[in-house]
Amino acid sequence: PYPKSLRFPLVDKAGYADNDVPLQVFVPIMESIAAGNGTQNVLMRIDWTTLAFDDGSAKDDEDGKNNNKTTPSAVKADISQAQVAIAKSIAWTGRQAKPKATVKLGGKTLAEGKDYTLAYGANKNIGKGSVTVKGAGSYKGAKTAEFKILPQKMKLSKVTAAKKRIKATWKKAKSAQKLTGYQIRYRVASGKWKTKTVTAKKATLTINSLKKGKKYQVQIRAYKQIGKATYPAPWSATKKSGKVK
């Protein structure tokens, strides 16, 4: 008869992808086929919420059964193995950013407050933000996820056409964002975008040497440079010029 339970050593971080642990099991061959035995490689999926362990005091008796009446304690699942889903980026507001997080472990969606708590970083300035998931209840450990805090989306006030040029005008972004500047791109309808860059002090841009009789599409976005990393806002809605003279 097969045993009702198995007892074996398990290292603290035995969980692999989807909590599958590779094992090699001893398989007896049916006597009607041939005498002997063999081994088989298998994957054992662990449900960390129901797994139990003993402290080493439980021993098998001579009959091969564990007659120790000690109740095993539950193993706490390590939340550092969890999948944490948050928004890749959010817009700057000047307040602490607290994006929602979804936490899954072993295919199960965990509950905030019961299974884990969230600890947010300062998350006030444009750049990298972070949130740390800390295990609670049946879960231990922690895992930190990062996201980007980007400048606010801009809006062009107007785009006017003149002789061989167009002029784009916009309202400056809030100074608290501490921007590096603005990127303005333009094109003839369905053409390839060309981009100009100006400092955060500017509120207008004149683009020269354009084709007579053509109408241009224009977009703008703010950006901030931090070291080698660039944090740009999403592009604004497109604004069209009149015909270039």
Sequence and secondary structure as in RCSB ss.txt:
>XXXX:A:sequence
PYPKSLRFPLVDKAGYADNDVPLQVFVPIMESIAAGNGTQNVLMRIDWTTLAFDDGSAKDDEDGKNNNKTTPSAV
KADISQAQVAIAKSIAWTGRQAKPKATVKLGGKTLAEGKDYTLAYGANKNIGKGSVTVKGAGSYKGAKTAEFKIL
PQKMKLSKVTAAKKRIKATWKKAKSAQKLTGYQIRYRVASGKWKTKTVTAKKATLTINSLKKGKKYQVQIRAYKQ
IGKATYPAPWSATKKSGKVK
>XXXX:A:secstr
   S       TT   GGGEEEEEEEEE  TTT S EEEEEEEEE  TTT EE  S   B TTS B      EE 
 EEGGGSEEE  SEEE  SS      EEEETTEE  BTTTEEEEE    SSEEEEEEEEE TTEE EEEEEEEEE
     EEEEEEETTEEEEEE    GGG   EEEEEEEETTS  EEEEEETT  EEEE S  TT  EEEEEEEEEE
ETTEEEE      EE     
